[in-house]
Amino acid sequence: MDHLFIINPAAGKKDSTEALERLLERLPFPRKIVHTAREGDARRMTEAAAALGKPIRIYACGGDGTLNEVVNGAAGHDFLAVTNVPMGTGNDFLKLFGPNYRSIFSNLEALAAGPQAAFDLMDCNGKLGLDVICAGVDARIAAGVHKYKRLKGVSGRWAYLLSLAEQVLVRGICRPMTVSMGADRWTQEPTAILCICNGRHYGGGFMPVADAMPDDGVLDVLRVGKVSLPTFARLAGQYAKGLYWKYPALIRAYHGQEVSFSAREPITVVVDGEIMRDTTFTVRLSEKKVNFFYPAGASYAPCV
Ligand SMILES: Nc1ncnc2c1ncn2[C@@H]1O[C@H](COP(=O)(O)OP(=O)(O)OP(=O)(O)O)[C@@H](O)[C@H]1O
């Protein structure tokens, strides 16, 4: 079995490449190490590995963005398996494996020898997502964080607070959107949140569907319609804890394989932390899967 480590030196609050390379030097098996230089490299490197047509374990060393690129390159190739060495800011996908995910997935020997499972993927207008796709005010806040972080002297926390204030207080929570999911259809109705889960965590601390499973062939979708600012504020904490089922009048849930949505103005959609913009989207369970490996003993079963 070959092992390929794809390191994104730009991931995380500070570059932890050196610390990782010290760990890699101590590994008792041969491995190939490559570094990304720009966006898209991790996907291209994975596609090049796939073209060899032989079994390889690929380690996306970075955050959710790096993992997403590797997943897009490896999807549908049975002979490949991928994992995530947590070097990112959020590493939201790995939170599926419980609160100790950082130490668990930093044990590279255990990771290399671990089991693998075929995980579902979401196809969003051709881009694949492994974790969570969102298209409401949550997506606009996430996109705003990227914008504010580029400003000199603005920390990650301040970027989040500025973006939250801009989207919730200044621009308003809802946008008119046509949404179809299962038997439900809303036509150009105010929509606050639309969230599609294969994994469980996104946005740093949100876990909308606490028992979402990445290998059950089901996408767990939540839609929040028109809400006032006080209701939104009251609901946010409950939504973050996966308690959507307590609020059936406000939050509609759908567990299925496809959701489509559109609007007259471009919609900001965030796929595993990466931003897309378009007026029409279809998100469906992809025919492709990806093998994901993890250390023996680690579990992605829900804690609820
Ligand atoms: N050498 C590089 N320089 C700049 N950007 C890069 C480089 N290599 C990859 N990237 C881009 O860096 C971005 C951020 O990576 P990633 O999402 O893995 O880290 P993060 O944002 O710190 O973590 P998380 O998404 O988990 O919060 C990705 O969109 C990726 O395409």
The ligand as a MOL file (V3000), in Angstrom:
LIG
                    3D

  0  0  0     0  0            999 V3000
M  V30 BEGIN CTAB
M  V30 COUNTS 31 33 0 0 0
M  V30 BEGIN ATOM
M  V30 1 N -0.0600 26.9780 -0.7140 0
M  V30 2 C -1.2610 27.5450 -0.6260 0
M  V30 3 N -1.3730 28.8900 -0.4310 0
M  V30 4 C -2.5530 29.4950 -0.2660 0
M  V30 5 N -3.7480 28.8080 -0.2600 0
M  V30 6 C -3.7010 27.4840 -0.4320 0
M  V30 7 C -2.4700 26.7830 -0.6260 0
M  V30 8 N -2.7450 25.4640 -0.7610 0
M  V30 9 C -4.1010 25.3550 -0.6730 0
M  V30 10 N -4.6670 26.5440 -0.4700 0
M  V30 11 C -6.0950 26.8520 -0.1960 0
M  V30 12 O -6.1710 27.0960 1.1940 0
M  V30 13 C -7.5660 27.1150 1.5390 0
M  V30 14 C -7.7850 26.8560 3.0100 0
M  V30 15 O -7.4600 25.5380 3.3210 0
M  V30 16 P -8.2630 24.7100 4.4150 0
M  V30 17 O -9.7260 24.9000 4.2790 0
M  V30 18 O -7.7520 23.3300 4.3460 0
M  V30 19 O -7.7710 25.3570 5.7790 0
M  V30 20 P -8.5620 26.2000 6.8630 0
M  V30 21 O -9.4560 27.1840 6.1960 0
M  V30 22 O -7.5760 26.6920 7.8680 0
M  V30 23 O -9.4080 25.0570 7.6050 0
M  V30 24 P -10.9940 24.8570 7.8060 0
M  V30 25 O -11.6230 24.9800 6.4340 0
M  V30 26 O -11.1060 23.4800 8.3610 0
M  V30 27 O -11.4170 25.9310 8.7710 0
M  V30 28 C -8.2040 26.1100 0.6050 0
M  V30 29 O -9.2570 26.7300 -0.0800 0
M  V30 30 C -7.0690 25.7230 -0.3700 0
M  V30 31 O -7.5050 25.6490 -1.7080 0
M  V30 END ATOM
M  V30 BEGIN BOND
M  V30 1 1 1 2
M  V30 2 1 2 3
M  V30 3 2 2 7
M  V30 4 2 3 4
M  V30 5 1 4 5
M  V30 6 2 5 6
M  V30 7 1 6 7
M  V30 8 1 6 10
M  V30 9 1 7 8
M  V30 10 2 8 9
M  V30 11 1 9 10
M  V30 12 1 10 11
M  V30 13 1 11 12
M  V30 14 1 11 30
M  V30 15 1 12 13
M  V30 16 1 13 14
M  V30 17 1 13 28
M  V30 18 1 14 15
M  V30 19 1 15 16
M  V30 20 2 16 17
M  V30 21 1 16 18
M  V30 22 1 16 19
M  V30 23 1 19 20
M  V30 24 2 20 21
M  V30 25 1 20 22
M  V30 26 1 20 23
M  V30 27 1 23 24
M  V30 28 2 24 25
M  V30 29 1 24 26
M  V30 30 1 24 27
M  V30 31 1 28 29
M  V30 32 1 28 30
M  V30 33 1 30 31
M  V30 END BOND
M  V30 END CTAB
M  END
